[in-house]
């Protein structure tokens, strides 16, 4: 996919949800990780967490088609349109 054709972006952490988007014509642009550290309880050590993150893109046509799919509400917890 040419990046000038990307109309919508999604950043999802669920493999199942990423696969669902791919099945509906979205393209995988990048696989990365998200992470954070929490030092509120420093006496026990710093808590660190990381997870997979999938960046997907869609053309306007694909995005409009996906908006009609029942599973779209699953994306509410993930991030859209950077």
Secondary structure, 3 states (H helix, E strand, C coil): CCHHHCCEEEEECCHHHHHHHHHCCCEEEEEEEEEEEECCCHHHCCEEEEEEEEEEEECHHHHHHHCCCHHHHHHHHCEECC
